[in-house]
Amino acid sequence: MKCSRIVWTSQDLNGNRFVALFNIGEERGVVSVQLEDLNCRNPMSLRDLWAKEDLGVVEHQIAFELEPRQSVLLKLTEAAD
């Protein structure tokens, strides 16, 4: 069985985290990742880098429903108190 959902992560020298979610399948589907799996212990502010849009604060999970061959690139920073 071929995996049709991919999560790619990176971190820069300033501690910002980047997450790219990919649906490489032929059907619409949810691509998700737990913040715990990214070693994020606090709520994170989420920004869609391609749409240039702030998406608010996430506490536990990042999840997007993506069309076939669609992706999203996100930047995570520690949420302000």
Phi and psi in degrees as GROMACS dihedral restraints (atoms count N, CA, C in turn):
[ dihedral_restraints ]
;  ai    aj    ak    al  type     phi  dphi    fc
    3     4     5     6     1   -85.7    20    10
    4     5     6     7     1   134.2    20    10
    6     7     8     9     1   -77.3    20    10
    7     8     9    10     1   128.3    20    10
    9    10    11    12     1  -108.6    20    10
   10    11    12    13     1     5.0    20    10
   12    13    14    15     1  -127.6    20    10
   13    14    15    16     1   130.9    20    10
   15    16    17    18     1  -128.0    20    10
   16    17    18    19     1   138.1    20    10
   18    19    20    21     1  -119.8    20    10
   19    20    21    22     1   123.2    20    10
   21    22    23    24     1  -115.1    20    10
   22    23    24    25     1   136.8    20    10
   24    25    26    27     1  -133.5    20    10
   25    26    27    28     1   153.9    20    10
   27    28    29    30     1  -154.3    20    10
   28    29    30    31     1   165.0    20    10
   30    31    32    33     1  -139.8    20    10
   31    32    33    34     1   137.2    20    10
   33    34    35    36     1   -91.6    20    10
   34    35    36    37     1   178.6    20    10
   36    37    38    39     1   -66.5    20    10
   37    38    39    40     1   -19.3    20    10
   39    40    41    42     1   -89.5    20    10
   40    41    42    43     1     0.3    20    10
   42    43    44    45     1    91.2    20    10
   43    44    45    46     1    -1.2    20    10
   45    46    47    48     1   -70.0    20    10
   46    47    48    49     1   141.7    20    10
   48    49    50    51     1  -108.2    20    10
   49    50    51    52     1   145.9    20    10
   51    52    53    54     1  -124.8    20    10
   52    53    54    55     1   137.7    20    10
   54    55    56    57     1  -133.3    20    10
   55    56    57    58     1   129.1    20    10
   57    58    59    60     1  -115.2    20    10
   58    59    60    61     1   129.1    20    10
   60    61    62    63     1  -110.9    20    10
   61    62    63    64     1   131.7    20    10
   63    64    65    66     1  -126.4    20    10
   64    65    66    67     1   135.0    20    10
   66    67    68    69     1  -110.7    20    10
   67    68    69    70     1   102.1    20    10
   69    70    71    72     1   -97.2    20    10
   70    71    72    73     1     8.6    20    10
   72    73    74    75     1   -83.8    20    10
   73    74    75    76     1  -176.1    20    10
   75    76    77    78     1   -99.0    20    10
   76    77    78    79     1    -0.9    20    10
   78    79    80    81     1  -129.6    20    10
   79    80    81    82     1   152.8    20    10
   81    82    83    84     1   -60.4    20    10
   82    83    84    85     1   143.3    20    10
   84    85    86    87     1  -164.6    20    10
   85    86    87    88     1   162.7    20    10
   87    88    89    90     1   -89.5    20    10
   88    89    90    91     1   130.9    20    10
   90    91    92    93     1  -114.3    20    10
   91    92    93    94     1   127.4    20    10
   93    94    95    96     1  -143.4    20    10
   94    95    96    97     1   160.9    20    10
   96    97    98    99     1  -150.3    20    10
   97    98    99   100     1   141.4    20    10
   99   100   101   102     1   -81.5    20    10
  100   101   102   103     1   139.9    20    10
  102   103   104   105     1   -58.7    20    10
  103   104   105   106     1   -35.1    20    10
  105   106   107   108     1   -58.6    20    10
  106   107   108   109     1   -36.3    20    10
  108   109   110   111     1   -69.9    20    10
  109   110   111   112     1   -17.4    20    10
  111   112   113   114     1   -97.3    20    10
  112   113   114   115     1     7.5    20    10
  114   115   116   117     1    61.5    20    10
  115   116   117   118     1    31.9    20    10
  117   118   119   120     1   -98.6    20    10
  118   119   120   121     1   117.7    20    10
  120   121   122   123     1  -100.4    20    10
  121   122   123   124     1   -12.0    20    10
  123   124   125   126     1  -119.1    20    10
  124   125   126   127     1   163.4    20    10
  126   127   128   129     1   -57.6    20    10
  127   128   129   130     1   146.3    20    10
  129   130   131   132     1  -124.3    20    10
  130   131   132   133     1   139.1    20    10
  132   133   134   135     1   -80.1    20    10
  133   134   135   136     1   139.4    20    10
  135   136   137   138     1  -118.2    20    10
  136   137   138   139     1   132.5    20    10
  138   139   140   141     1  -130.9    20    10
  139   140   141   142     1   130.4    20    10
  141   142   143   144     1   -82.5    20    10
  142   143   144   145     1   110.7    20    10
  144   145   146   147     1   -71.6    20    10
  145   146   147   148     1   -34.9    20    10
  147   148   149   150     1   -74.6    20    10
  148   149   150   151     1   -39.0    20    10
  150   151   152   153     1   -82.6    20    10
  151   152   153   154     1   -11.5    20    10
  153   154   155   156     1    54.3    20    10
  154   155   156   157     1    51.3    20    10
  156   157   158   159     1  -136.0    20    10
  157   158   159   160     1   131.3    20    10
  159   160   161   162     1   -77.9    20    10
  160   161   162   163     1   134.0    20    10
  162   163   164   165     1  -110.3    20    10
  163   164   165   166     1     4.1    20    10
  165   166   167   168     1    97.2    20    10
  166   167   168   169     1  -162.6    20    10
  168   169   170   171     1  -108.1    20    10
  169   170   171   172     1   136.8    20    10
  171   172   173   174     1  -115.3    20    10
  172   173   174   175     1   144.7    20    10
  174   175   176   177     1  -110.6    20    10
  175   176   177   178     1   -29.7    20    10
  177   178   179   180     1  -131.0    20    10
  178   179   180   181     1   -40.9    20    10
  180   181   182   183     1  -146.5    20    10
  181   182   183   184     1   145.0    20    10
  183   184   185   186     1  -107.0    20    10
  184   185   186   187     1   127.6    20    10
  186   187   188   189     1  -145.6    20    10
  187   188   189   190     1   133.0    20    10
  189   190   191   192     1  -133.4    20    10
  190   191   192   193     1   137.4    20    10
  192   193   194   195     1   -88.4    20    10
  193   194   195   196     1   119.1    20    10
  195   196   197   198     1  -117.4    20    10
  196   197   198   199     1   142.6    20    10
  198   199   200   201     1   -70.5    20    10
  199   200   201   202     1   164.9    20    10
  201   202   203   204     1   -54.9    20    10
  202   203   204   205     1   135.1    20    10
  204   205   206   207     1    60.8    20    10
  205   206   207   208     1    26.0    20    10
  207   208   209   210     1  -102.3    20    10
  208   209   210   211     1   152.6    20    10
  210   211   212   213     1  -143.9    20    10
  211   212   213   214     1   166.5    20    10
  213   214   215   216     1  -141.6    20    10
  214   215   216   217     1   141.1    20    10
  216   217   218   219     1  -116.6    20    10
  217   218   219   220     1   123.0    20    10
  219   220   221   222     1  -122.4    20    10
  220   221   222   223     1   148.7    20    10
  222   223   224   225     1  -116.2    20    10
  223   224   225   226     1   131.9    20    10
  225   226   227   228     1  -114.1    20    10
  226   227   228   229     1   131.7    20    10
  228   229   230   231     1  -131.7    20    10
  229   230   231   232     1   154.5    20    10
  231   232   233   234     1   -59.4    20    10
  232   233   234   235     1   131.7    20    10
  234   235   236   237     1   -70.8    20    10
  235   236   237   238     1   140.9    20    10
  237   238   239   240     1   -70.7    20    10
  238   239   240   241     1   148.2    20    10
